[in-house]
Amino acid sequence: MKRFIYMLMGVMLFATVSFAGAEEELLDSANSLHEILRVHKIPAKILSKSKAIVVIPSATKIGFFIGGEFGGGVASIRRGDGSWSNPFFVKLKSGSLGWQFGYEHNSILLIFNSQKSVNSLLSSSITIGADATASAGPLAKTYEKNSKINFSAEIYAYRKSEGLFLGASLKGGVIDQDFDKDIEYYGNGMKAGNIVNMPIKQDTYAIKEYFNAINAIR
């Protein structure tokens, strides 16, 4: 049993290493955002009030009593004029103990609803459940049937999953800025605050596809 647990921990550690380059990860994020918005009918009330989003196109979740979820993606902030900022790169990591078993590959969309949660995201790191409350995002059909849904969560989470995983949740997950990918894509010295305030970048196929996807969120 101990040998298996150590092996699992090794797999989880290996999963934290992202081999995708910045351009590839941005394109994967664009494709995942298109797909999640297509599959999940997210209420317009949530989309219109969104202040930031995080897209994790390839989160791997694995567990056998000890569990974890890891992946990389991008984040964008809603500007004062309603437009979306350039994306900056982020990493998701979480670990948990307790009854849980399985393997799952997820595409994750996090919709930030409060300025407090946006500020935490921009500060380079945010812990879900500690720095900001999170809940599973309601769907449009559910909202239509029950108009009493409470829209008070700071973050709404949507997933598109492949595989089977029993137990645990996104609570406790940490989102960190991926400085290495920011530098790879934007150059030295670029942090989230610089990236979201710079002129919109439109010089690569991946970022054009990303803006095609995110501009559907109005």
Z-matrix of the N, CA and C atoms (Angstrom, degrees):
N
C 1 1.456
C 2 1.537 1 111.07
N 3 1.372 2 114.78 1 -46.04
C 4 1.464 3 118.02 2 179.82
C 5 1.521 4 111.04 3 -60.34
N 6 1.336 5 114.89 4 -40.32
C 7 1.467 6 118.93 5 -179.42
C 8 1.526 7 110.68 6 -61.48
N 9 1.339 8 116.33 7 -40.79
C 10 1.454 9 120.65 8 -179.74
C 11 1.521 10 110.70 9 -65.38
N 12 1.350 11 116.11 10 -42.11
C 13 1.460 12 120.25 11 -179.34
C 14 1.522 13 110.63 12 -63.46
N 15 1.363 14 116.05 13 -42.66
C 16 1.465 15 119.25 14 178.24
C 17 1.533 16 110.99 15 -63.24
N 18 1.340 17 115.45 16 -38.97
C 19 1.458 18 119.41 17 178.79
C 20 1.528 19 110.19 18 -65.06
N 21 1.325 20 116.55 19 -41.31
C 22 1.465 21 121.07 20 178.49
C 23 1.523 22 110.83 21 -62.62
N 24 1.333 23 116.57 22 -42.53
C 25 1.453 24 120.07 23 178.67
C 26 1.522 25 111.15 24 -62.97
N 27 1.332 26 115.46 25 -34.81
C 28 1.458 27 119.57 26 176.19
C 29 1.507 28 112.03 27 -65.65
N 30 1.338 29 116.67 28 -41.15
C 31 1.466 30 121.18 29 177.39
C 32 1.521 31 110.37 30 -63.06
N 33 1.333 32 116.84 31 -41.73
C 34 1.459 33 121.36 32 179.47
C 35 1.526 34 110.89 33 -64.26
N 36 1.345 35 116.23 34 -39.99
C 37 1.455 36 119.66 35 177.72
C 38 1.518 37 110.54 36 -65.50
N 39 1.329 38 116.70 37 -41.14
C 40 1.458 39 122.08 38 178.53
C 41 1.515 40 110.32 39 -61.49
N 42 1.357 41 115.62 40 -35.41
C 43 1.470 42 120.39 41 -178.10
C 44 1.516 43 112.09 42 -67.89
N 45 1.346 44 117.88 43 -20.48
C 46 1.459 45 119.45 44 -179.47
C 47 1.527 46 111.76 45 -73.61
N 48 1.327 47 117.97 46 -16.10
C 49 1.452 48 121.79 47 -178.59
C 50 1.527 49 108.40 48 -85.81
N 51 1.322 50 117.21 49 117.64
C 52 1.455 51 121.48 50 -178.60
C 53 1.523 52 109.63 51 -95.52
N 54 1.338 53 115.80 52 120.47
C 55 1.453 54 120.04 53 -178.79
C 56 1.521 55 112.06 54 -93.51
N 57 1.314 56 117.83 55 -10.00
C 58 1.460 57 120.18 56 179.75
C 59 1.522 58 109.46 57 -74.17
N 60 1.329 59 116.67 58 138.04
C 61 1.453 60 120.63 59 174.42
C 62 1.516 61 110.05 60 -74.75
N 63 1.328 62 116.01 61 169.30
C 64 1.454 63 120.91 62 -176.93
C 65 1.527 64 111.92 63 -60.30
N 66 1.329 65 117.10 64 -44.73
C 67 1.469 66 120.77 65 -178.93
C 68 1.528 67 111.19 66 -62.81
N 69 1.326 68 116.10 67 -43.04
C 70 1.465 69 120.45 68 179.94
C 71 1.526 70 111.00 69 -66.07
N 72 1.329 71 116.83 70 -42.08
C 73 1.460 72 120.13 71 -179.57
C 74 1.526 73 111.31 72 -65.89
N 75 1.323 74 116.98 73 -36.45
C 76 1.461 75 120.61 74 177.72
C 77 1.522 76 110.70 75 -66.13
N 78 1.326 77 117.33 76 -42.29
C 79 1.463 78 120.79 77 178.69
C 80 1.529 79 110.74 78 -66.31
N 81 1.327 80 117.07 79 -41.22
C 82 1.470 81 120.88 80 176.13
C 83 1.528 82 110.36 81 -60.61
N 84 1.325 83 116.82 82 -39.35
C 85 1.464 84 121.26 83 178.93
C 86 1.530 85 110.92 84 -64.74
N 87 1.325 86 116.61 85 -40.75
C 88 1.466 87 120.96 86 177.63
C 89 1.524 88 110.65 87 -61.65
N 90 1.333 89 116.54 88 -46.21
C 91 1.465 90 120.80 89 -179.64
C 92 1.525 91 111.24 90 -64.68
N 93 1.343 92 116.82 91 -40.90
C 94 1.461 93 120.42 92 179.52
C 95 1.519 94 111.42 93 -65.95
N 96 1.337 95 116.78 94 -39.95
C 97 1.459 96 120.19 95 179.27
C 98 1.524 97 110.33 96 -63.63
N 99 1.325 98 117.52 97 -44.50
C 100 1.471 99 121.08 98 174.83
C 101 1.526 100 110.27 99 -54.02
N 102 1.341 101 115.96 100 -47.51
C 103 1.465 102 121.15 101 -174.17
C 104 1.527 103 111.80 102 -68.90
N 105 1.318 104 118.06 103 -43.48
C 106 1.465 105 120.70 104 -179.55
C 107 1.525 106 110.75 105 -64.66
N 108 1.326 107 117.22 106 -42.13
C 109 1.464 108 119.79 107 178.24
C 110 1.525 109 111.59 108 -65.56
N 111 1.337 110 116.67 109 -29.21
C 112 1.464 111 120.76 110 178.58
C 113 1.525 112 110.91 111 -75.87
N 114 1.317 113 116.87 112 -42.98
C 115 1.471 114 121.99 113 -175.05
C 116 1.525 115 111.31 114 -76.49
N 117 1.322 116 116.82 115 -44.68
C 118 1.463 117 121.37 116 -178.45
C 119 1.522 118 109.73 117 -96.24
N 120 1.309 119 115.19 118 124.32
C 121 1.471 120 120.17 119 176.41
C 122 1.524 121 107.27 120 -87.14
N 123 1.324 122 115.83 121 88.24
C 124 1.462 123 121.87 122 -174.91
C 125 1.533 124 109.12 123 -80.23
N 126 1.321 125 118.41 124 131.28
C 127 1.468 126 120.12 125 -179.85
C 128 1.523 127 112.25 126 -55.50
N 129 1.321 128 115.45 127 138.48
C 130 1.472 129 120.94 128 -179.39
C 131 1.519 130 111.27 129 -59.29
N 132 1.346 131 117.09 130 -28.77
C 133 1.459 132 120.62 131 -179.42
C 134 1.527 133 110.99 132 -62.98
N 135 1.326 134 116.81 133 -36.48
C 136 1.466 135 120.81 134 178.85
C 137 1.512 136 110.14 135 -73.35
N 138 1.326 137 117.26 136 -45.30
C 139 1.462 138 120.83 137 -178.16
C 140 1.523 139 111.54 138 -63.96
N 141 1.314 140 117.02 139 -42.43
C 142 1.472 141 119.92 140 -175.43
C 143 1.523 142 112.30 141 -69.69
N 144 1.342 143 117.47 142 -26.39
C 145 1.460 144 121.03 143 -178.93
C 146 1.523 145 112.80 144 -96.55
N 147 1.323 146 117.51 145 1.09
C 148 1.463 147 120.37 146 -176.62
C 149 1.530 148 110.59 147 -64.14
N 150 1.318 149 115.50 148 136.54
C 151 1.463 150 121.74 149 -179.55
C 152 1.529 151 111.49 150 -107.52
N 153 1.311 152 116.83 151 -18.17
C 154 1.465 153 121.75 152 177.20
C 155 1.516 154 107.76 153 -164.57
N 156 1.329 155 115.77 154 158.51
C 157 1.462 156 119.84 155 172.93
C 158 1.525 157 108.77 156 -135.52
N 159 1.315 158 114.31 157 153.55
C 160 1.464 159 122.53 158 169.59
C 161 1.515 160 107.21 159 -126.16
N 162 1.328 161 116.66 160 131.21
C 163 1.466 162 121.86 161 176.36
C 164 1.527 163 107.79 162 -117.45
N 165 1.328 164 116.01 163 122.69
C 166 1.466 165 122.53 164 174.95
C 167 1.529 166 106.46 165 -114.28
N 168 1.322 167 119.47 166 101.44
C 169 1.468 168 120.30 167 -173.33
C 170 1.517 169 114.44 168 -77.58
N 171 1.326 170 117.70 169 -18.41
C 172 1.470 171 118.61 170 -172.78
C 173 1.518 172 111.53 171 -143.18
N 174 1.338 173 116.46 172 63.94
C 175 1.455 174 121.06 173 177.28
C 176 1.527 175 109.29 174 -85.87
N 177 1.310 176 116.48 175 127.08
C 178 1.462 177 122.00 176 178.47
C 179 1.518 178 108.78 177 -104.56
N 180 1.329 179 115.32 178 127.50
C 181 1.459 180 121.45 179 -178.53
C 182 1.519 181 108.09 180 -119.76
N 183 1.330 182 116.57 181 125.98
C 184 1.451 183 120.60 182 -176.76
C 185 1.514 184 108.89 183 -142.69
N 186 1.332 185 117.22 184 144.32
C 187 1.451 186 117.83 185 -178.91
C 188 1.517 187 113.99 186 -166.09
N 189 1.309 188 114.59 187 146.87
C 190 1.461 189 123.00 188 169.31
C 191 1.522 190 105.23 189 -149.88
N 192 1.344 191 116.25 190 84.70
C 193 1.455 192 125.26 191 -170.94
C 194 1.534 193 110.95 192 70.41
N 195 1.332 194 118.03 193 -52.04
C 196 1.457 195 120.89 194 168.07
C 197 1.527 196 106.98 195 -92.39
N 198 1.306 197 117.67 196 130.01
C 199 1.466 198 119.62 197 -176.41
C 200 1.510 199 112.54 198 -134.77
N 201 1.313 200 115.69 199 166.41
C 202 1.449 201 120.81 200 177.08
C 203 1.507 202 111.67 201 -164.99
N 204 1.305 203 115.31 202 160.11
C 205 1.469 204 121.50 203 177.52
C 206 1.525 205 107.86 204 -138.50
N 207 1.334 206 115.73 205 133.21
C 208 1.459 207 120.54 206 -173.49
C 209 1.520 208 109.86 207 -142.75
N 210 1.313 209 115.95 208 147.14
C 211 1.456 210 119.61 209 176.50
C 212 1.512 211 111.23 210 176.78
N 213 1.319 212 116.00 211 167.88
C 214 1.452 213 122.10 212 178.41
C 215 1.510 214 111.05 213 -123.04
N 216 1.324 215 116.42 214 157.97
C 217 1.460 216 120.58 215 179.17
C 218 1.514 217 110.72 216 -172.51
N 219 1.331 218 116.18 217 -151.29
C 220 1.464 219 121.07 218 -176.54
C 221 1.523 220 110.80 219 -137.18
N 222 1.332 221 115.22 220 161.53
C 223 1.465 222 122.42 221 176.97
C 224 1.514 223 108.99 222 -133.64
N 225 1.336 224 116.57 223 147.75
C 226 1.467 225 122.97 224 173.75
C 227 1.519 226 109.08 225 -135.89
N 228 1.333 227 115.16 226 149.56
C 229 1.464 228 122.37 227 -179.15
C 230 1.527 229 109.12 228 -111.23
N 231 1.336 230 115.74 229 140.48
C 232 1.470 231 120.36 230 174.93
C 233 1.535 232 108.86 231 -75.34
N 234 1.317 233 116.43 232 124.11
C 235 1.460 234 120.68 233 179.48
C 236 1.527 235 111.37 234 -80.72
N 237 1.309 236 115.27 235 170.63
C 238 1.458 237 120.60 236 -177.39
C 239 1.513 238 113.77 237 -60.06
N 240 1.334 239 117.37 238 -30.16
C 241 1.467 240 120.48 239 -179.76
C 242 1.526 241 112.67 240 -87.72
N 243 1.331 242 116.58 241 5.73
C 244 1.464 243 120.87 242 178.58
C 245 1.509 244 114.47 243 92.64
N 246 1.333 245 117.57 244 -10.05
C 247 1.468 246 120.61 245 179.18
C 248 1.528 247 110.13 246 -79.80
N 249 1.332 248 115.50 247 166.96
C 250 1.459 249 120.73 248 -179.09
C 251 1.522 250 110.54 249 -100.55
N 252 1.330 251 115.23 250 143.71
C 253 1.460 252 121.13 251 -179.38
C 254 1.526 253 111.11 252 -78.18
N 255 1.323 254 114.96 253 167.96
C 256 1.453 255 120.13 254 168.33
C 257 1.530 256 109.27 255 -55.72
N 258 1.323 257 117.53 256 147.09
C 259 1.460 258 119.97 257 177.34
C 260 1.523 259 111.68 258 -78.20
N 261 1.325 260 116.26 259 142.19
C 262 1.454 261 120.48 260 167.64
C 263 1.529 262 107.85 261 -115.09
N 264 1.311 263 116.53 262 157.21
C 265 1.461 264 121.19 263 -170.50
C 266 1.527 265 111.19 264 -90.37
N 267 1.340 266 115.21 265 143.33
C 268 1.463 267 121.33 266 -177.73
C 269 1.525 268 110.39 267 -135.85
N 270 1.344 269 114.52 268 163.56
C 271 1.455 270 122.27 269 175.46
C 272 1.521 271 108.76 270 -127.78
N 273 1.328 272 116.82 271 136.95
C 274 1.462 273 122.67 272 175.05
C 275 1.518 274 108.58 273 -105.78
N 276 1.326 275 116.96 274 133.97
C 277 1.457 276 120.70 275 174.36
C 278 1.523 277 108.66 276 -146.10
N 279 1.319 278 115.47 277 141.21
C 280 1.458 279 119.81 278 176.79
C 281 1.517 280 108.57 279 -153.31
N 282 1.300 281 115.88 280 155.04
C 283 1.455 282 121.72 281 176.60
C 284 1.504 283 108.67 282 -142.77
N 285 1.336 284 116.52 283 151.39
C 286 1.456 285 119.00 284 -177.37
C 287 1.525 286 110.38 285 -155.54
N 288 1.325 287 114.95 286 154.83
C 289 1.457 288 123.20 287 174.70
C 290 1.522 289 108.30 288 -117.01
N 291 1.337 290 116.95 289 154.88
C 292 1.453 291 120.26 290 178.61
C 293 1.511 292 111.21 291 125.20
N 294 1.327 293 115.35 292 -172.15
C 295 1.458 294 119.96 293 -175.10
C 296 1.522 295 109.14 294 -74.20
N 297 1.324 296 116.30 295 112.55
C 298 1.459 297 122.39 296 179.12
C 299 1.522 298 108.30 297 -163.26
N 300 1.296 299 114.71 298 145.79
C 301 1.461 300 119.08 299 -177.34
C 302 1.521 301 109.57 300 -156.93
N 303 1.340 302 116.43 301 139.43
C 304 1.456 303 119.52 302 170.78
C 305 1.509 304 113.90 303 129.96
N 306 1.319 305 113.20 304 -174.26
C 307 1.464 306 122.14 305 179.47
C 308 1.520 307 106.96 306 -139.44
N 309 1.321 308 116.06 307 140.39
C 310 1.455 309 119.76 308 -177.99
C 311 1.524 310 109.01 309 -151.01
N 312 1.319 311 115.45 310 140.86
C 313 1.467 312 121.47 311 173.98
C 314 1.522 313 106.94 312 -113.58
N 315 1.330 314 116.47 313 123.17
C 316 1.456 315 121.18 314 -172.54
C 317 1.517 316 112.68 315 -121.40
N 318 1.325 317 114.76 316 146.66
C 319 1.459 318 121.50 317 159.05
C 320 1.528 319 105.10 318 -105.33
N 321 1.316 320 117.07 319 130.23
C 322 1.459 321 121.34 320 -173.47
C 323 1.529 322 109.95 321 -123.88
N 324 1.326 323 115.29 322 135.19
C 325 1.463 324 122.16 323 171.87
C 326 1.514 325 107.68 324 -119.82
N 327 1.331 326 116.94 325 122.80
C 328 1.455 327 122.73 326 174.96
C 329 1.521 328 108.27 327 -110.68
N 330 1.323 329 116.12 328 125.27
C 331 1.459 330 121.81 329 179.88
C 332 1.526 331 108.27 330 -109.30
N 333 1.329 332 115.70 331 117.48
C 334 1.466 333 121.77 332 -176.68
C 335 1.527 334 109.45 333 -90.33
N 336 1.340 335 114.80 334 130.43
C 337 1.456 336 120.97 335 -171.78
C 338 1.521 337 114.02 336 -110.75
N 339 1.333 338 117.24 337 -9.76
C 340 1.466 339 119.60 338 -175.95
C 341 1.518 340 110.78 339 -128.27
N 342 1.322 341 115.87 340 151.37
C 343 1.462 342 120.09 341 178.19
C 344 1.520 343 111.06 342 -67.36
N 345 1.330 344 116.28 343 -30.68
C 346 1.467 345 120.20 344 177.86
C 347 1.523 346 110.93 345 -60.41
N 348 1.323 347 116.89 346 -45.49
C 349 1.462 348 120.17 347 -179.63
C 350 1.527 349 110.95 348 -68.31
N 351 1.336 350 116.80 349 -34.74
C 352 1.471 351 120.61 350 176.98
C 353 1.528 352 110.07 351 -64.47
N 354 1.323 353 116.54 352 -43.09
C 355 1.466 354 120.41 353 179.28
C 356 1.524 355 111.24 354 -61.22
N 357 1.330 356 116.34 355 -39.67
C 358 1.468 357 120.23 356 177.78
C 359 1.512 358 110.67 357 -64.84
N 360 1.325 359 116.92 358 -40.56
C 361 1.463 360 121.27 359 178.77
C 362 1.525 361 110.68 360 -62.23
N 363 1.327 362 116.76 361 -42.71
C 364 1.454 363 121.43 362 -178.20
C 365 1.533 364 112.76 363 -72.54
N 366 1.328 365 116.29 364 -18.40
C 367 1.463 366 119.71 365 -178.23
C 368 1.523 367 112.11 366 -75.91
N 369 1.317 368 117.61 367 -1.76
C 370 1.479 369 126.82 368 177.07
C 371 1.516 370 113.49 369 103.29
N 372 1.346 371 118.94 370 -17.05
C 373 1.462 372 119.09 371 179.70
C 374 1.519 373 109.65 372 -157.26
N 375 1.342 374 116.15 373 139.52
C 376 1.459 375 121.33 374 176.53
C 377 1.530 376 108.29 375 -140.19
N 378 1.328 377 116.68 376 134.89
C 379 1.462 378 122.18 377 177.28
C 380 1.519 379 108.66 378 -104.79
N 381 1.316 380 116.21 379 119.79
C 382 1.461 381 121.12 380 -177.94
C 383 1.525 382 109.26 381 -71.89
N 384 1.318 383 115.40 382 128.44
C 385 1.456 384 120.56 383 -177.92
C 386 1.508 385 112.35 384 97.68
N 387 1.336 386 117.59 385 -21.87
C 388 1.463 387 121.37 386 176.97
C 389 1.518 388 110.06 387 -108.06
N 390 1.345 389 116.84 388 -55.92
C 391 1.463 390 121.04 389 178.01
C 392 1.525 391 111.87 390 -81.26
N 393 1.333 392 116.80 391 -23.22
C 394 1.469 393 120.15 392 -178.52
C 395 1.521 394 109.79 393 -156.39
N 396 1.336 395 115.94 394 140.10
C 397 1.456 396 120.48 395 176.87
C 398 1.528 397 109.61 396 -76.69
N 399 1.316 398 116.30 397 146.17
C 400 1.464 399 120.71 398 -178.89
C 401 1.514 400 109.64 399 -137.14
N 402 1.332 401 115.14 400 150.33
C 403 1.457 402 119.96 401 175.64
C 404 1.515 403 109.25 402 -149.06
N 405 1.330 404 115.49 403 161.02
C 406 1.464 405 119.85 404 176.28
C 407 1.515 406 108.61 405 -63.60
N 408 1.326 407 115.88 406 132.11
C 409 1.459 408 120.06 407 -176.92
C 410 1.518 409 112.37 408 -70.76
N 411 1.345 410 117.82 409 132.26
C 412 1.465 411 120.78 410 176.67
C 413 1.518 412 111.21 411 -70.61
N 414 1.321 413 115.62 412 153.81
C 415 1.457 414 122.04 413 177.87
C 416 1.521 415 109.88 414 -98.40
N 417 1.319 416 116.01 415 160.33
C 418 1.459 417 120.91 416 -175.89
C 419 1.521 418 111.85 417 -59.89
N 420 1.354 419 117.17 418 -41.79
C 421 1.469 420 120.04 419 -178.71
C 422 1.526 421 110.74 420 -63.19
N 423 1.347 422 115.75 421 -40.45
C 424 1.464 423 119.95 422 178.29
C 425 1.516 424 109.94 423 -63.98
N 426 1.329 425 115.80 424 -41.51
C 427 1.462 426 120.35 425 -178.91
C 428 1.523 427 110.94 426 -64.72
N 429 1.332 428 116.23 427 -39.18
C 430 1.460 429 120.18 428 -179.93
C 431 1.530 430 111.03 429 -64.41
N 432 1.338 431 116.57 430 -35.29
C 433 1.467 432 120.58 431 -178.75
C 434 1.526 433 112.19 432 -80.91
N 435 1.327 434 116.24 433 -25.93
C 436 1.456 435 119.96 434 -176.73
C 437 1.523 436 109.79 435 -136.89
N 438 1.299 437 116.35 436 91.68
C 439 1.459 438 120.55 437 -176.95
C 440 1.524 439 112.07 438 -74.37
N 441 1.348 440 116.97 439 -1.70
C 442 1.461 441 120.56 440 -179.62
C 443 1.529 442 112.26 441 -89.36
N 444 1.313 443 117.76 442 8.18
C 445 1.461 444 120.61 443 177.48
C 446 1.525 445 109.73 444 -56.16
N 447 1.333 446 115.63 445 133.71
C 448 1.461 447 120.88 446 -179.06
C 449 1.524 448 109.63 447 -84.98
N 450 1.302 449 116.61 448 117.42
C 451 1.466 450 121.43 449 -178.87
C 452 1.525 451 111.04 450 -97.51
N 453 1.334 452 117.02 451 41.92
C 454 1.459 453 120.69 452 -175.17
C 455 1.521 454 113.86 453 -97.88
N 456 1.325 455 119.06 454 -7.02
C 457 1.462 456 120.27 455 -179.46
C 458 1.522 457 110.19 456 -63.76
N 459 1.320 458 115.41 457 144.06
C 460 1.463 459 119.42 458 178.59
C 461 1.524 460 111.82 459 -76.89
N 462 1.325 461 115.58 460 -28.74
C 463 1.468 462 121.13 461 179.51
C 464 1.524 463 108.77 462 -134.93
N 465 1.333 464 117.09 463 133.69
C 466 1.460 465 121.89 464 171.33
C 467 1.521 466 108.48 465 -108.61
N 468 1.328 467 115.15 466 135.13
C 469 1.467 468 120.98 467 -175.96
C 470 1.525 469 110.43 468 -114.27
N 471 1.321 470 115.35 469 131.86
C 472 1.461 471 122.63 470 175.23
C 473 1.523 472 108.23 471 -124.83
N 474 1.335 473 115.99 472 139.44
C 475 1.462 474 121.54 473 -178.42
C 476 1.525 475 110.47 474 -128.22
N 477 1.315 476 114.74 475 149.22
C 478 1.455 477 122.47 476 165.65
C 479 1.518 478 105.24 477 -124.47
N 480 1.343 479 116.53 478 111.18
C 481 1.453 480 120.96 479 -167.53
C 482 1.521 481 112.77 480 -113.38
N 483 1.330 482 114.14 481 148.07
C 484 1.455 483 122.88 482 171.45
C 485 1.518 484 107.53 483 -129.30
N 486 1.333 485 116.55 484 122.10
C 487 1.454 486 120.13 485 -178.47
C 488 1.515 487 110.15 486 118.15
N 489 1.324 488 116.19 487 -171.03
C 490 1.450 489 121.83 488 -177.19
C 491 1.512 490 108.82 489 -132.78
N 492 1.326 491 115.55 490 128.17
C 493 1.456 492 119.77 491 177.14
C 494 1.514 493 107.98 492 -141.67
N 495 1.331 494 116.27 493 130.01
C 496 1.449 495 121.62 494 -179.40
C 497 1.522 496 109.34 495 -115.80
N 498 1.320 497 117.58 496 122.00
C 499 1.451 498 121.67 497 177.59
C 500 1.512 499 113.58 498 100.04
N 501 1.346 500 115.56 499 166.12
C 502 1.467 501 124.94 500 176.78
C 503 1.523 502 111.69 501 67.66
N 504 1.330 503 117.20 502 175.26
C 505 1.458 504 121.88 503 -177.80
C 506 1.524 505 109.14 504 -157.72
N 507 1.339 506 115.19 505 -177.76
C 508 1.462 507 120.04 506 -179.74
C 509 1.525 508 111.71 507 -77.38
N 510 1.332 509 117.41 508 -12.96
C 511 1.457 510 120.50 509 -179.05
C 512 1.526 511 110.05 510 -58.87
N 513 1.310 512 116.19 511 134.35
C 514 1.454 513 120.45 512 -178.07
C 515 1.510 514 113.51 513 93.01
N 516 1.328 515 116.60 514 -7.85
C 517 1.454 516 120.17 515 177.72
C 518 1.522 517 111.33 516 -67.89
N 519 1.315 518 116.28 517 142.38
C 520 1.454 519 122.08 518 -179.08
C 521 1.531 520 109.08 519 -112.70
N 522 1.326 521 116.14 520 130.43
C 523 1.461 522 121.76 521 175.42
C 524 1.523 523 107.58 522 -108.43
N 525 1.324 524 116.26 523 117.08
C 526 1.462 525 122.94 524 178.87
C 527 1.516 526 109.83 525 -112.24
N 528 1.315 527 116.30 526 150.68
C 529 1.460 528 119.87 527 172.71
C 530 1.524 529 108.74 528 -71.08
N 531 1.324 530 116.34 529 136.41
C 532 1.464 531 121.89 530 178.18
C 533 1.533 532 107.85 531 -94.19
N 534 1.323 533 115.79 532 88.98
C 535 1.457 534 121.21 533 -174.29
C 536 1.533 535 112.32 534 -63.00
N 537 1.345 536 116.23 535 -35.12
C 538 1.465 537 119.46 536 -178.58
C 539 1.521 538 111.37 537 -62.11
N 540 1.328 539 116.38 538 -43.41
C 541 1.467 540 119.44 539 -179.99
C 542 1.522 541 111.62 540 -73.10
N 543 1.334 542 116.98 541 -33.79
C 544 1.471 543 119.26 542 175.04
C 545 1.524 544 110.68 543 -60.31
N 546 1.320 545 115.68 544 -43.70
C 547 1.469 546 119.88 545 178.83
C 548 1.522 547 110.62 546 -66.66
N 549 1.346 548 116.37 547 -41.33
C 550 1.468 549 120.44 548 179.09
C 551 1.525 550 111.16 549 -59.00
N 552 1.327 551 116.30 550 -39.38
C 553 1.467 552 120.08 551 -173.50
C 554 1.529 553 113.06 552 -89.93
N 555 1.347 554 116.56 553 -37.29
C 556 1.463 555 119.85 554 -172.78
C 557 1.533 556 114.19 555 -111.53
N 558 1.327 557 117.38 556 -17.38
C 559 1.456 558 120.04 557 -178.94
C 560 1.518 559 112.29 558 109.96
N 561 1.315 560 116.42 559 169.54
C 562 1.463 561 122.63 560 -177.10
C 563 1.527 562 112.52 561 -60.92
N 564 1.335 563 113.90 562 145.56
C 565 1.466 564 120.29 563 174.19
C 566 1.512 565 115.04 564 78.72
N 567 1.326 566 117.90 565 5.38
C 568 1.466 567 120.04 566 -176.87
C 569 1.527 568 110.62 567 -89.70
N 570 1.330 569 115.33 568 119.62
C 571 1.454 570 122.11 569 175.28
C 572 1.531 571 108.82 570 -116.71
N 573 1.329 572 115.36 571 173.34
C 574 1.463 573 119.65 572 -174.74
C 575 1.525 574 112.23 573 -52.67
N 576 1.345 575 116.87 574 -45.87
C 577 1.466 576 120.18 575 -178.55
C 578 1.519 577 113.04 576 -59.50
N 579 1.338 578 116.48 577 -38.13
C 580 1.463 579 120.05 578 177.59
C 581 1.521 580 111.34 579 -69.47
N 582 1.324 581 115.36 580 -43.35
C 583 1.468 582 121.51 581 -173.74
C 584 1.524 583 111.58 582 -65.13
N 585 1.339 584 117.02 583 -43.03
C 586 1.470 585 119.26 584 -175.64
C 587 1.523 586 111.85 585 -73.37
N 588 1.332 587 117.36 586 -19.03
C 589 1.465 588 120.32 587 -178.68
C 590 1.525 589 114.05 588 -100.37
N 591 1.333 590 117.30 589 -7.68
C 592 1.458 591 119.86 590 -179.48
C 593 1.527 592 110.73 591 -79.40
N 594 1.332 593 118.91 592 161.37
C 595 1.470 594 120.89 593 177.19
C 596 1.520 595 111.21 594 -56.33
N 597 1.316 596 115.70 595 148.48
C 598 1.454 597 120.95 596 -177.20
C 599 1.528 598 110.43 597 -60.44
N 600 1.312 599 114.71 598 130.20
C 601 1.466 600 122.23 599 -178.58
C 602 1.533 601 108.28 600 -89.95
N 603 1.315 602 117.58 601 128.81
C 604 1.471 603 121.04 602 -177.93
C 605 1.526 604 110.43 603 -140.21
N 606 1.337 605 117.12 604 35.67
C 607 1.458 606 119.34 605 -172.29
C 608 1.522 607 114.60 606 -105.38
N 609 1.340 608 117.75 607 6.20
C 610 1.466 609 119.67 608 176.68
C 611 1.526 610 109.59 609 -132.71
N 612 1.312 611 115.47 610 156.83
C 613 1.471 612 120.73 611 178.62
C 614 1.523 613 110.76 612 -60.84
N 615 1.343 614 116.75 613 -42.44
C 616 1.459 615 120.74 614 -175.61
C 617 1.525 616 111.79 615 -61.92
N 618 1.339 617 117.39 616 -43.86
C 619 1.460 618 118.59 617 -176.73
C 620 1.534 619 110.98 618 -73.74
N 621 1.318 620 117.15 619 -30.38
C 622 1.471 621 119.05 620 174.12
C 623 1.527 622 110.27 621 -64.05
N 624 1.338 623 116.67 622 -42.26
C 625 1.465 624 120.56 623 177.71
C 626 1.524 625 110.67 624 -64.68
N 627 1.325 626 116.22 625 -38.20
C 628 1.460 627 120.06 626 179.64
C 629 1.529 628 110.53 627 -62.82
N 630 1.329 629 117.29 628 -46.26
C 631 1.464 630 119.11 629 179.57
C 632 1.527 631 112.14 630 -68.07
N 633 1.311 632 117.26 631 -30.38
C 634 1.473 633 120.26 632 173.43
C 635 1.516 634 110.26 633 -60.09
N 636 1.342 635 116.22 634 -38.26
C 637 1.467 636 120.92 635 -178.75
C 638 1.528 637 111.58 636 -76.49
N 639 1.319 638 116.85 637 -48.72
C 640 1.474 639 119.69 638 -172.56
C 641 1.522 640 111.81 639 -72.52
N 642 1.319 641 117.93 640 -26.14
C 643 1.471 642 119.44 641 179.64
C 644 1.527 643 112.59 642 -70.94
N 645 1.340 644 116.76 643 -6.72
C 646 1.463 645 120.31 644 173.00
C 647 1.534 646 111.07 645 -76.65
N 648 1.332 647 116.18 646 -13.97
C 649 1.468 648 120.86 647 178.15
C 650 1.522 649 107.64 648 -91.32
N 651 1.296 650 115.77 649 106.82
C 652 1.479 651 121.36 650 -176.40
C 653 1.526 652 110.46 651 -125.97
